Amino acid sequence: MTTTTQDHPAVTYPASEQPTAGGRLRAAGRWLIRGRAGSAAWERPALLGLLGVAALLYLWDLAASGYANSFYSAAVQAGSVNWEAFFYGSSDAANSITVDKPPASLWIMALSVRLFGLSSWSILVPEALMGVATVAIVYCIVRRHYSAQTALLAGGVLAITPVAVLMFRFNNPDALLVLLLTASVYFTLRAIESGRMRWLLLAGVAVGFGFLTKQLQAFLILPVLAGAYLAVAPVSWKKRFGHLFAALGAVIVSAGWWVAVVELVPASMRPYIGGSQTNSFLELTFGYNGLGRLTGDETGSVTGGGGTTAGGGMWGATGILRLFENEIGGQIAWLLPAALVLFVLALVLGRAAKRTDARRATLLLFGGWLIVTALAFSFMAGIFHAYYTVALAPALAGTVAIGAAAAWSAREKLWVRILSAVTLIGTAVWACVLLDRAADWLPWLKAVVLVLAIVGAMLLVLPPRGRMFAGATIATTLVAALLAPAAYSVETVATPHTGSIVTAGPTVSGSMGGPGGGAGRGGFGGAQGGAGGPGAAPGGTGAAGGTGGTGGAGGGFAPPGGTGTTQGGAGTTTGGTAQGGGMGGLLGSSAVSSQLSALLKSDASSYTWVAAAIGSNSAAGYQLATQEAVMPIGGFNGSDPSPTLAQFMAYVAAGKIHYFIAGGVGQANGGSSASSAIASWVEQNFTATTVGSTTVYDLTR
């Protein structure tokens, strides 16, 4: 049954009976509690309950993750005390270099910190609220043309998707990106329903700000939005194309205004663009964060990708099965096979609908988003992390819910019942495969899922009966399909996550893991490289860097399967979790002793930077501990030419930098060697002092 497409019908009043402001508030409150006219009494409480569950998952013990990804938290701290750093997304308040992404996600967190002060909560709560808002928008999208039960299922599937639980509790840009992409789908659906250009313009603005969040990844959804509008909108071809060109203009304006400012401002008057080798945001867009992600040609990255269908680089083998392998499957793939089956089934069952059918448009938007993004992730040869798959979560949830509703509505057909039962059994078997990758974690869960799936499949095959039978069938089927990913999500909530590479759920065999992936989750060595650069190749063991070895400056970067080992008393890293030494690695921030923190803060107002350290993550730890500007030499990977040796020498001569902190990573994958040159120059011209286990150089002596 198709429901009305109006969220809340407009009410007109005679001029003499216009409602007061208080009346409007009371009416809004009634709508919030009761929902739109004609809805069942239970619908709005059920929605509020869903949002409450999502809020609980995303907010519970949120502070356990501390500053989460310190790379971004340091930029948030900088933006909270300096408006120029806020605008550009600088890593430090003195604006030496930006992070390697546009700053939209940082803006929201920095405003929160300005309001509430620097803390884990002020940084991470906005991310959690974005998650709750995304669940609400998915509900609204589905509810426009489907039942409340279907909309609740869509929102519920999203809420308990493990990678969504992970990233809506973390401060990477992905939370805002997913929210904006979901909003763009909502606006496009409204445009398809009405044929009005204004909704399509709003969709373009959402995608444009998505670009200012994570650059070209936001544009993966554009072919889907444009294709659905062209195919379904109830206006002429001429208007459809005209509206799309206008929406493209909205994308360009909403994304391009910030880019134009950055490109037009002289380089000497703004921070260096992190992640680029030429101080160019356009290079960052089309290189390191753009085509390089597809081809693996990412100059200055931690290492090249090189994944192919037959083999793979350090980011795993590319190919159609990539999203099902290793730890990636446990992030997103629990319902992915079922979603693809249900998508095709719903299209077949709805093939007789008219061209402008908005129900089918909703399915096309979600299904197209899912397929296009999944294919891009499957074949990109550059940097790829399992948490990127959060971009699939709303599309997966919507596709599963709409497909399941279509199958349930057509259950009088025997072939539909058989296909539904087979899909449920397949989903349960696949869940057991994923659970078996963490064999020691809840071993009994596999048996429970299989038993429930068998019972649910038997119920699905039987012809439709009464309401009680239908309720039992739905309940058994949902629990069988969702129990395993829900358990993964609970495990994710219970585990703190810090560092630059994080994964949801328990540790699994074959995982790339990462620092702070949770409870020592490992595989991606996190010890800092020597001042001369990375000390190991993929799968190797990090040894002392070329010019390192100055009381803890040694060490190396060990990709998956390797072990980073620092020397000179700086401690060791095994399986991705730093232990002792106080030095940050490529993917984790520095542990700062109170003695060192006090030293850096002494007479801090006399210096532009209280210290300089190689690599943004290393610098981030010191900056967050002192809340003073720390220069991250070379940006995230230590491979950006910022500053050059000549610039650094000039800063030191002018008395702008107090200390140089030894350690950090150096050049990687063809990037600049400036950080190595700076470290060598400091070692040759200044005296080392050990503070705890950390080697520092006073650049004012």
Number of C-alpha atoms within 10 A of each C-alpha: 7 11 13 15 14 12 13 12 10 6 5 9 8 7 7 6 8 11 14 9 9 9 11 12 12 12 13 13 12 12 15 13 16 17 20 17 12 10 13 12 11 12 18 18 15 14 22 14 13 21 23 13 16 27 20 15 25 28 23 14 15 23 18 16 20 18 26 27 24 28 29 29 28 31 31 33 33 28 29 24 18 16 14 17 27 27 16 27 31 33 36 32 29 18 26 23 31 26 23 24 24 28 26 22 26 30 21 17 26 27 20 21 21 16 11 12 15 20 16 18 22 20 30 26 21 23 28 28 18 21 29 26 18 27 27 22 20 27 28 19 23 27 22 22 22 23 18 22 17 22 27 25 24 29 29 24 25 28 30 25 28 31 32 29 29 27 27 31 32 28 29 25 22 23 26 26 27 25 23 24 27 28 22 26 27 24 23 30 27 22 23 28 20 15 21 18 20 17 22 30 24 20 29 28 25 26 34 28 26 30 26 24 27 24 21 18 19 22 17 15 20 20 13 22 25 20 14 21 26 19 15 22 25 20 16 11 12 8 16 22 15 13 23 20 15 17 23 21 17 21 24 18 17 20 22 17 12 18 16 12 11 20 14 9 10 10 13 7 9 18 23 27 29 31 33 27 23 15 19 16 23 16 16 24 21 14 21 23 24 20 18 22 24 23 19 23 21 26 21 26 25 24 23 23 26 21 23 16 15 8 11 15 18 21 22 24 22 24 20 14 13 18 23 19 16 19 26 23 23 30 29 26 26 25 25 23 16 23 26 17 17 25 25 13 19 21 16 11 15 14 11 9 12 10 13 16 17 23 18 20 22 25 23 21 24 27 25 21 26 25 16 17 20 18 15 16 25 21 21 23 29 29 25 19 19 24 22 16 22 25 26 24 25 29 26 28 30 31 32 29 26 28 26 23 20 22 20 18 13 15 19 14 14 14 12 20 23 17 18 25 23 19 21 25 24 18 25 28 16 20 26 21 16 25 24 17 20 17 17 12 16 12 13 10 16 20 12 16 22 21 14 21 27 19 16 25 24 15 20 26 20 16 11 16 8 7 9 9 13 14 11 12 19 16 12 18 23 16 16 25 25 20 19 22 25 19 18 23 26 16 18 23 24 16 21 22 31 26 25 22 22 27 28 30 28 25 22 22 13 13 20 30 29 29 33 27 28 25 14 17 23 28 24 30 35 36 40 42 37 33 35 29 29 32 26 21 15 16 16 18 20 29 23 28 27 19 17 30 21 21 20 28 31 33 38 39 38 32 26 24 21 23 27 31 26 34 22 18 18 27 18 22 28 22 23 33 28 28 15 14 23 23 32 30 34 30 32 31 34 25 19 22 17 12 10 21 17 13 15 21 15 12 11 17 10 12 16 19 27 25 27 26 29 34 32 38 34 36 32 32 25 30 34 26 19 20 19 25 28 35 32 30 32 32 35 29 31 37 32 32 24 27 21 18 19 12 12 20 17 12 17 15 12 11 15 18 25 24 22 25 25 29 36 39 42 37 26 21 16 15 22 21 22 24 32 27 18 23 26 17 14 19 18 10 11 15 13 19 15 15 13 15 20 25 23 25 21 16 21 13 9
